[in-house]
Amino acid sequence: MRSTVLSILLCVSAAACTPYRHEFHKRPAFVDKATGGALPNQVTLDDGTVLYYNLSDDERDNRFAREMKSFELRREEPDGSVRLQAVLPEHVLANALECLRAEEYELLWEQVLADETRLAYASDGKGFEEFKAFFKRNRIALARTLSRMVNGMATADVRMGYMADGSLRCELYSVVNRPDSTGRRPYAFTRVDLVHEGFGLKLRMIS
């Protein structure tokens, strides 16, 4: 967030997922001095990219927060269909959790799950029905993990990091899943792996 250039990619087109890009730059002081400060602090390019110049760190952070707050995770189209979008890990977790709560397994399969995972199901001679059976059978346990992760993103409950293959792993810290007096752990699933697809993130697996 403190870097000279910060780019935010958001899927904002209902017809096609197109990039909506914001870039933050530092304009050299001598340029402002030479022009008497007459240059604009915001410029929109033909491709929709918005350039911001000389915003303070707080201004950048606040603008980023507003963009994320206004981002639509779930959009209902005029024809009644639902479109899910995700560019941050918490977006994927929230979409997956909502699909589980509403038992929208087909929506979860088609719009939250990564292409490579669907292909892996196919290569094993399986498909949507096997996927649905697993998520339906483990619905409560999966929802419990996803809910804790969504609520714990801003705390010390969840750690995130990139794996060697480029996937992003969200994992509950072991202290969160300590066994109780009977030896049972509260969470059967503790890891969620995500992958980048296009301009967004998709769910690879939950383990």
C-alpha positions in Angstrom: 0.0 0.0 0.0 3.0 2.3 0.5 4.6 1.7 -2.8 5.0 4.4 -5.4 2.7 2.7 -7.8 -0.4 0.8 -6.6 -2.6 -0.9 -9.1 -6.0 -2.2 -8.2 -7.7 -4.6 -10.6 -11.5 -4.9 -10.3 -14.0 -6.8 -12.4 -16.7 -4.3 -13.0 -18.2 -5.2 -16.3 -21.5 -7.2 -16.2 -21.0 -8.4 -19.8 -17.3 -9.3 -19.6 -14.8 -9.1 -16.8 -12.6 -6.2 -17.8 -9.9 -4.5 -15.7 -10.6 -1.3 -13.8 -7.1 0.0 -13.0 -6.1 2.7 -10.6 -2.4 3.8 -10.4 -0.9 6.0 -7.8 2.3 8.0 -8.8 4.6 10.5 -7.2 5.1 13.6 -9.4 8.6 15.1 -9.0 8.5 18.4 -7.0 10.3 20.3 -9.8 7.5 19.5 -12.2 4.9 21.1 -9.9 7.2 24.0 -9.3 7.7 24.6 -13.1 4.0 24.5 -13.8 2.9 26.4 -10.8 0.9 23.4 -9.6 -1.4 23.7 -12.6 -1.3 20.0 -13.5 -4.3 17.9 -12.5 -3.9 15.3 -9.7 -6.2 12.9 -11.4 -6.1 11.8 -15.1 -8.3 9.2 -16.8 -6.7 7.4 -19.8 -8.6 6.1 -22.9 -8.5 2.5 -21.6 -10.2 3.5 -18.4 -7.0 3.6 -16.3 -7.2 6.3 -13.6 -3.9 7.9 -12.6 -3.6 9.7 -9.3 -0.6 12.0 -8.5 0.9 13.0 -5.2 -1.8 11.6 -2.9 -0.7 11.1 0.7 -0.5 7.6 2.2 -3.7 8.1 4.1 -5.5 9.3 0.9 -4.3 6.2 -1.0 -5.4 3.9 1.8 -8.8 5.5 2.1 -9.4 5.4 -1.6 -8.4 1.7 -1.7 -10.8 1.0 1.2 -13.7 2.8 -0.6 -13.0 0.8 -3.8 -13.0 -2.5 -1.9 -16.2 -1.6 0.0 -18.1 -0.8 -3.1 -16.9 -3.9 -4.9 -19.9 -6.2 -5.7 -19.2 -9.8 -4.8 -22.6 -11.0 -5.9 -24.6 -9.4 -8.7 -28.1 -10.4 -9.8 -28.5 -10.0 -13.6 -31.8 -8.9 -15.2 -32.4 -12.5 -16.4 -32.3 -13.7 -12.8 -28.9 -15.3 -13.0 -26.2 -14.6 -10.4 -22.7 -13.5 -11.1 -19.9 -13.9 -8.5 -16.7 -11.9 -8.5 -13.5 -12.1 -6.4 -10.2 -10.2 -6.5 -9.2 -10.7 -2.9 -8.9 -13.9 -0.8 -11.7 -12.8 1.5 -13.9 -12.4 -1.6 -13.5 -16.0 -2.5 -14.0 -17.2 1.0 -17.2 -15.1 1.4 -18.6 -16.3 -2.0 -17.9 -19.9 -1.1 -19.4 -19.5 2.4 -22.6 -17.9 1.0 -22.9 -20.7 -1.6 -22.6 -23.3 1.1 -25.2 -21.6 3.3 -27.7 -21.4 0.4 -26.7 -24.9 -0.9 -25.9 -23.3 -4.3 -23.5 -26.1 -5.3 -23.8 -25.6 -9.0 -22.9 -21.9 -8.6 -20.0 -22.8 -6.4 -18.8 -25.3 -9.0 -19.2 -23.0 -12.0 -18.1 -19.6 -10.6 -16.0 -20.1 -7.5 -14.0 -23.3 -8.2 -10.8 -23.0 -10.3 -10.7 -24.4 -13.8 -7.8 -26.6 -12.9 -9.8 -28.2 -10.1 -12.8 -29.0 -12.4 -10.3 -30.5 -14.9 -8.8 -32.6 -12.1 -12.3 -34.0 -11.2 -12.8 -34.8 -14.9 -9.4 -36.6 -15.2 -10.3 -38.8 -12.3 -13.5 -39.8 -14.0 -15.5 -37.6 -11.6 -17.5 -34.5 -12.1 -20.0 -32.1 -10.6 -22.0 -34.9 -8.8 -18.9 -36.0 -6.9 -18.0 -32.4 -6.0 -21.5 -31.8 -4.8 -21.6 -34.9 -2.7 -18.4 -33.9 -1.0 -19.5 -30.4 -0.2 -22.9 -31.5 0.8 -21.6 -34.2 3.1 -19.1 -31.8 4.7 -21.2 -28.6 4.5 -21.3 -27.7 8.2 -17.6 -28.4 8.7 -16.6 -26.4 5.6 -18.8 -23.5 6.5 -17.4 -23.4 10.0 -13.8 -23.1 8.6 -14.8 -20.5 6.0 -16.7 -18.4 8.5 -13.8 -18.4 10.9 -11.4 -17.4 8.1 -13.7 -14.6 6.8 -14.0 -13.2 10.3 -10.4 -13.8 11.2 -8.7 -12.1 8.2 -8.0 -9.0 10.1 -6.8 -10.8 13.1 -4.1 -13.3 14.0 -6.4 -16.3 13.2 -5.3 -16.7 9.6 -2.0 -16.6 7.9 -1.6 -16.2 4.2 1.4 -16.9 1.9 2.3 -17.9 -1.6 3.3 -21.5 -2.3 6.1 -22.6 -4.6 3.5 -23.3 -7.4 2.1 -19.8 -7.2 -1.0 -20.7 -5.4 -2.1 -18.6 -2.4 -2.7 -20.5 0.9 -5.0 -19.3 3.7 -4.5 -21.3 6.8 -5.8 -21.2 10.3 -3.1 -21.0 12.9 -2.7 -24.2 15.0 -3.6 -22.3 18.2 -7.1 -21.7 16.7 -7.6 -25.4 16.2 -6.4 -26.7 19.6 -8.2 -29.9 20.8 -10.6 -29.6 23.6 -10.8 -31.7 26.8 -12.1 -34.6 24.8 -9.3 -34.4 22.2 -11.6 -33.1 19.4 -10.5 -30.2 17.3 -13.1 -27.5 16.4 -12.1 -27.4 12.7 -11.9 -30.4 10.4 -10.6 -28.2 7.6 -7.8 -25.7 8.1 -6.5 -24.7 4.7 -7.9 -23.0 1.6 -5.8 -22.8 -1.5 -6.5 -20.1 -4.1 -5.2 -19.5 -7.6 -5.2 -16.5 -9.9 -7.5 -16.8 -13.0 -7.8 -13.9 -15.3 -8.2 -10.8 -13.2 -9.6 -12.6 -10.2 -9.0 -15.4 -7.7 -10.6 -18.9 -7.7 -10.8 -21.7 -5.2 -8.4 -24.5 -5.8 -9.2 -26.7 -2.8 -10.1 -26.9 0.9 -8.2 -29.3 3.1 
